Each structure stands twice: as structure tokens, then as C-alpha cells.
Amino acid sequence: MAAETGSRVAKTAEEDPAVADESFEGVTPDAARRLLLGAVEAFAERGFHATTTRDIAGRAGMSPAALYIHYKTKEELLFQISKVGHERSVSVLAEAAEGGGDDADRLARAVRSFVRWHAEHHTTARVVQYELAALGAEHYEEIVGLRRRSEEILRGILESGDASGEFEVADIRGTTLAVMSLCIDVARWYSPAGRRTPDQIGGLYADLVLRMVASAGPSGPARAE
């Protein structure tokens, strides 16, 4: 039975890129990685509080006792998932922000990449973004720190564009939070069966965000591709 369950998880990972998030590829040993993937699947389907360690272990093709060899608690599993996901978010945004071009190019690239990640890995992203309150106090503070780093990168692009006159942003902080929320929410509703690909959605959102911050002058940002 355990072997059959393990095969089901592996098959799901192959069929659904959101489950087989490449961000978990560096997790070793393989059993620890399988437990993370099983936890992602269970938390996304049932929520953190309704998920049992038996459920997670079963999805990974293991016994409940085997789970505790790698993770002390269910909350530690959630923390590791959240940490990997938020570190990936910081990496995606930082890479986009450090690229060439003007501030409009940087903002469009950041939004496109951030949205695309949340769509491509919507199962993981739902857990990362919407189960934050279930973390313990110490783990919560660490994850919030990573979340703030993502916000700082995006805010830096907006501040730069506003200072140069490329953007016109009356409330930098509020706009930053609005853009972050817009991108993150993609994970909640995205379906691979939908009409648009993750990259198409990223392009649409990049265009919308540029319109949000466009300067009234003739030198305002051009439309995203």
C-alpha cells in the first residue's frame, strides 16, 4: 500500500509542475523531499490544520514514524515549505530587478516573473502564501523577514521610477502592497486548464501594473510586451 501511495505521489509530481516545484530539488535526502511534496499536496488540498502527519507520510509512501526522522513536527514541514517558497520569490524578484533596461522594463520583468512563478507552481504557492498564520512565532518572524525582502525589491523599483519621473506613484507603500497582492493571488485561482499560460498571465499583469503607475507625461512607461 505504501509503495502504491508513493507511486501516486511521484506520478502527480510528474503530471503537475506545481507539485514538482524545482525549488525543492536541492532538498536531501530523497525521503525528506518526498515528505515536503506530500505536505504541499496535503496542505493545499485540506489546509494545514485539517492535515495529519499520517496523511503526509502516506502521500510520501512512508509510515508516520518515518516522518519524524526528518521533521520534528507538522509545523516544521510547513516552515520548510514556506522558507523555500519565499526564498524563491526573493530570488525571482531580485533577478528581475537587477536586469538591464529602464525602471519600466525592470518593473514589467519583475511582475511577469513573479506572476509566472505563482501560476506555474500554484499548488506550492497557495501553501506558501496562505498558510503563514499556522507557523510558530519564531518561524513566522523568519518568513515575514523574507516576505519583507520581496516587498523591498519591488518598492525599490517603484521608488526609482517615481524619482526619475518615469512613474507617478502617490503612495509607494500602498502601491507596493497592491502589486504584491495582485501577483500572489494568481496562485489562488490559476488552473492549468485555463485559457492563458503562466507567461501570458504574467504579461497581462505586467501591462496592468505599468498602467497603474504610468506617468501622465509623454515619457511614461511603454506597454509591456
C-alpha positions in Angstrom: 0.0 0.0 0.0 2.8 2.4 0.9 4.6 1.7 -2.4 1.4 2.3 -4.3 0.9 5.6 -2.5 4.5 6.6 -3.2 4.0 5.9 -6.9 0.8 8.1 -6.9 2.8 11.0 -5.4 5.6 10.5 -8.0 3.1 10.4 -10.8 1.3 13.5 -9.5 4.7 15.3 -9.4 5.4 14.4 -13.0 2.0 15.5 -14.2 1.7 18.7 -12.1 4.7 21.1 -12.2 3.1 22.9 -9.3 3.8 19.9 -7.1 7.2 19.1 -8.6 8.5 22.5 -7.7 12.1 22.8 -8.9 12.8 24.8 -5.7 12.7 21.5 -3.7 15.2 19.7 -5.9 18.1 20.6 -3.5 16.4 19.0 -0.5 18.1 15.8 0.6 17.8 13.0 1.3 15.1 12.0 -1.2 12.8 10.9 1.7 12.8 14.4 3.1 12.0 15.9 -0.3 9.1 13.4 -0.8 7.7 14.4 2.6 7.8 18.1 1.6 6.0 17.3 -1.7 3.4 15.2 0.2 2.9 18.0 2.7 2.5 20.6 -0.1 -0.2 18.4 -1.7 -2.0 17.8 1.6 -1.9 21.3 2.9 -3.1 22.7 -0.5 -6.0 20.2 -0.6 -7.0 20.1 3.1 -5.4 23.1 4.8 -2.7 22.9 7.5 -4.9 22.3 10.5 -7.0 19.5 8.8 -3.9 17.7 7.6 -2.5 14.9 9.8 1.1 13.6 9.8 -0.3 10.2 8.8 -1.8 11.8 5.7 1.5 13.5 4.8 3.5 10.3 5.3 1.0 8.3 3.4 1.3 10.6 0.4 5.1 10.2 0.5 4.8 6.4 0.7 6.1 6.2 4.3 4.9 5.4 7.7 4.0 8.2 10.2 7.0 7.2 12.3 9.4 7.7 9.3 8.3 11.3 9.1 9.8 12.2 12.5 13.2 11.1 11.3 13.3 14.1 9.1 10.9 16.6 10.6 10.1 17.0 14.3 6.6 18.4 13.7 4.0 19.1 11.0 4.7 22.8 11.6 8.4 22.3 10.8 7.3 20.9 7.4 5.2 24.0 6.8 8.1 26.2 7.8 10.5 24.4 5.3 7.9 24.8 2.5 7.4 28.4 3.3 11.1 29.1 3.5 11.9 27.5 0.2 9.0 29.3 -1.5 9.8 32.7 0.0 13.5 32.4 -0.8 12.4 31.6 -4.4 10.2 34.6 -4.5 13.1 36.9 -3.4 15.4 35.3 -6.0 12.8 35.8 -8.8 12.3 39.4 -8.0 16.0 40.2 -7.4 17.0 38.7 -10.7 14.3 40.7 -12.5 15.3 44.0 -10.7 19.0 43.6 -11.4 18.4 43.1 -15.1 19.1 45.9 -17.7 16.7 48.4 -19.1 14.8 51.4 -17.5 12.5 51.2 -14.5 9.5 50.3 -16.6 11.4 47.3 -18.1 12.5 46.2 -14.6 9.0 46.5 -13.1 7.4 44.6 -16.1 10.1 41.9 -15.8 9.6 41.6 -12.0 5.8 41.3 -12.2 5.9 38.9 -15.2 8.4 36.6 -13.4 6.6 36.8 -10.0 3.2 36.1 -11.5 4.6 33.3 -13.7 6.1 31.5 -10.7 2.8 31.7 -8.8 1.0 30.3 -11.7 3.4 27.5 -12.7 3.7 26.4 -9.0 0.2 27.4 -7.9 -0.1 24.4 -5.5 3.1 25.2 -3.7 2.4 28.9 -3.8 -1.0 28.6 -2.2 0.6 26.9 0.8 3.5 29.3 0.9 1.3 32.4 0.7 -1.9 31.4 2.5 -0.8 29.2 5.4 1.5 31.7 7.0 -0.6 32.2 10.1 -0.2 28.5 11.1 3.6 28.9 11.7 5.0 29.2 15.2 6.2 32.6 16.4 9.9 32.1 15.7 9.3 30.6 12.2 6.7 33.2 11.4 9.2 36.0 12.1 11.8 34.5 9.8 9.3 34.1 7.0 7.9 37.6 7.4 11.5 38.8 7.1 11.8 37.1 3.7 8.4 38.5 2.7 9.6 42.0 3.5 12.6 41.5 1.4 10.4 40.7 -1.6 8.4 43.9 -0.9 11.6 45.9 -0.6 12.8 44.8 -4.0 9.5 45.8 -5.6 9.3 49.0 -3.7 12.8 49.9 -4.8 11.8 49.7 -8.4 8.8 51.9 -7.8 10.8 54.5 -5.8 13.4 54.7 -8.6 10.8 55.1 -11.3 8.9 57.7 -9.3 12.1 59.7 -8.6 13.0 59.8 -12.2 9.6 60.8 -13.4 9.1 57.5 -15.3 6.3 56.6 -12.9 3.8 58.6 -11.0 3.1 57.0 -7.6 1.4 58.9 -4.9 1.6 56.1 -2.3 4.7 53.9 -2.8 4.0 51.6 0.2 0.3 51.2 -0.7 1.1 50.5 -4.4 3.8 48.0 -3.4 1.3 46.0 -1.3 -1.3 46.3 -4.0 1.1 44.9 -6.7 2.3 42.1 -4.4 -1.3 41.1 -3.6 -2.2 41.1 -7.3 0.6 38.8 -8.1 0.2 36.5 -5.2 -3.5 36.0 -5.7 -2.8 34.2 -9.0 -1.9 31.1 -7.0 -5.4 31.1 -5.6 -7.4 30.9 -8.9 -4.9 29.7 -11.5 -5.8 26.4 -13.3 -3.6 24.6 -15.9 -6.9 24.0 -17.8 -7.5 27.8 -18.2 -7.2 29.7 -21.5 -3.9 31.5 -20.7 -0.5 30.1 -20.0 1.5 31.3 -17.0 3.7 33.5 -19.2 0.6 35.1 -20.8 -0.9 35.9 -17.4 2.5 37.3 -16.4 2.5 39.6 -19.5 -1.1 40.7 -18.8 -0.3 41.6 -15.2 2.9 43.4 -16.2 0.8 45.6 -18.5 -1.8 46.3 -15.9 0.8 47.3 -13.3 2.6 49.6 -15.7 -0.8 51.3 -16.4 -1.2 51.7 -12.6 2.0 53.6 -12.2 2.2 55.4 -15.6 3.3 59.0 -15.6 0.9 61.5 -17.0 3.7 62.9 -19.1 4.8 61.8 -22.6 7.8 59.9 -21.1 5.6 57.5 -19.2 6.4 53.7 -19.3 5.7 51.9 -22.5 3.3 48.9 -22.6 4.7 45.5 -21.7 5.1 43.0 -24.4 
